[in-house]
Amino acid sequence: MKTEEIKVANIECNACARTIKNSLLKIKGIESVEVNVENKLVKVQYDNLDRELIVDELDSIGYPEVQVK
């Protein structure tokens, strides 16, 4: 099982968190999703899945990843 933390700038509220969680949990291989609204982090646990699929799904629902430098 892999765990990934993805920074997403435009998480504003619990409705945003619900949208992200519901969308990501539809992807086969994702075991759990936690969204921290305050820190704007999405924590995903998954198996046998490419990280880019997660990032692409976030982007498609309007929550693009922030590239941390």
C-alpha positions in Angstrom: 0.0 0.0 0.0 1.3 3.4 -0.9 0.4 6.7 0.8 0.6 10.0 -1.1 0.1 13.5 0.1 -0.9 15.9 -2.6 -1.1 19.7 -2.1 -4.1 21.3 -3.6 -4.4 25.1 -3.4 -8.1 25.7 -3.9 -9.7 23.5 -1.2 -11.9 26.0 0.6 -14.4 24.1 2.6 -15.9 20.8 3.7 -18.0 20.6 0.5 -14.7 20.7 -1.5 -13.3 17.9 0.7 -16.4 15.8 0.1 -16.2 16.3 -3.7 -12.6 15.3 -3.7 -13.1 12.3 -1.5 -16.2 11.0 -3.3 -14.5 11.4 -6.7 -11.2 9.7 -5.7 -12.9 6.8 -3.9 -14.6 5.8 -7.3 -11.1 4.9 -8.7 -10.4 1.2 -8.3 -7.3 0.7 -6.2 -7.8 3.6 -3.9 -8.3 2.4 -0.3 -8.8 5.7 1.6 -8.9 9.4 1.1 -8.4 12.1 3.8 -8.7 15.8 3.0 -7.3 18.4 5.3 -9.1 21.7 4.4 -6.9 23.8 6.6 -3.6 22.5 5.2 -5.0 22.0 1.7 -3.7 18.4 1.6 -5.2 15.3 0.1 -3.8 12.1 1.6 -4.5 9.0 -0.5 -3.8 5.4 0.3 -3.8 3.1 -2.8 -2.5 -0.1 -4.4 -1.6 -1.0 -7.9 -2.3 2.5 -9.3 -0.3 5.2 -11.0 0.0 8.4 -9.0 -0.7 10.4 -12.2 -4.2 8.9 -12.4 -5.0 10.5 -9.0 -3.5 13.8 -10.0 -5.4 13.7 -13.3 -8.7 13.0 -11.5 -8.1 15.9 -9.1 -7.4 18.2 -12.1 -10.5 17.0 -14.0 -12.8 18.0 -11.0 -11.1 21.4 -10.6 -8.6 20.7 -7.9 -5.2 20.7 -9.5 -2.0 19.8 -7.7 0.3 22.5 -6.5 3.8 21.9 -7.5 5.9 22.3 -4.4 9.4 23.7 -5.0 
